[in-house]
Amino acid sequence: MGCVRTISYSVLINGKPTKPFEAREGLRQGDILFPFLFVMAMEYLSRLLKQLGKLSDFNFHPKCAKMNLIQLGFADDLLLFCRGDVMSVHMLFDRFQSFAKASVLVANLSNTSVYCGGVIHEVQNEIHNLLGFSKGELHIRYLGILLSTKRIFILTKKVVKVIEATCRNFLWKKDKLWVKWIHCYYGRHKNMFEDVPKQASWIVQKILKATKYFNEAGYILNEVQSMEKFSTKQFYLKLRGTFQKVAWRKLVCNNQGLPKWIFILRLAALRRLYTRDRLFKWGVTQDQFCPLCEQDHESFSHLFFTCETTAQLWKKMLNWIGVTRNPMAWEDELQWAIQDASGSTPRAEVYRMLLAVVVYHVWMERNYRVFQGKQQSIEVLARLIVQEIHFRCSMKVKIAK
Ligand SMILES: [Zn+2]
């Protein structure tokens, strides 16, 4: 603990460091030394439990015996497993008490619970009397995910996606305990990928069934299993197929603007914005006039940038970044941007952002006038756009330099 107690700290107040003061105990929150010390302390518990597993009186949890698994730790959460008999629980608790005495890491009684599955009532009571922890009821929620001994719950699509992504990106590697466990318990099925074990949990079945996508992507399962390295990017590209790339992709994909600007710019490039000419065709509205100039019919081509109001704004903004030309029709503007502003120079990057933010604010202003009956002047809009670009650039150091 010498390295912990001999250091000193200094606090920066208005940019000036105060007189240093010594640290007497513990580490400050977020100290990079903390995880190492914590792991060293937990290693002691691991060794104690390893020895426990070798004793003949101790019984592993039925689903953990093949792996000799007694504990799982996630950050400062600890899960201990053993068979639900009083002797095994007593031995496990005894080891944990020894660890607590040595490390001064004590279980928080209010956050500690005992969960039993398939254990008769009398034994459960004996276990609870012995431990003194509260009785936990399955199912419980851990890290936002429901845990249960039975498949009696329905998970939302969002949780399903989180689980799938987590398993795919993190857990599904041969050296992971979780994967070893799957192989240990379900690996005895000759082909667990084609003949999915029915007793497997919901999530395991889901993962094993997902191998059908290999065929869709043109892979053969045996080949995949023998691969040393597997590229999820290549897999995704094969599954997705090839598409012709649109000419304006760099304006959207290499745009440093806010996501909401880019989203509207993409809709504009695809001509998917619901302008009044489209709404009129569908019988949604009878009013066809442009809410900005109130002179012509509103269509996409009119709004960007044939309309005199938007043309005025766009010209102002072009002048601001030193482009001295008149606003053009949307297709010509897009063509100009593809040719002159697809590069990686700061000027091109600012231009792409500017195009996105102007399209966004024109669309917002149009909606503001249609739905709220209020309006902002060109000057106010231009000032707002300049401020937003400045702020965004200051966030993106590369452009700001
Ligand atoms: Zn107009």
Boltz pocket constraint, residues with backbone or C-beta under 6 A from the ligand:
constraints:
  - pocket:
      binder: B
      contacts: [[A, 290], [A, 291], [A, 292], [A, 293], [A, 294], [A, 295], [A, 296], [A, 297], [A, 302], [A, 303], [A, 307], [A, 308], [A, 309]]
      max_distance: 6.0
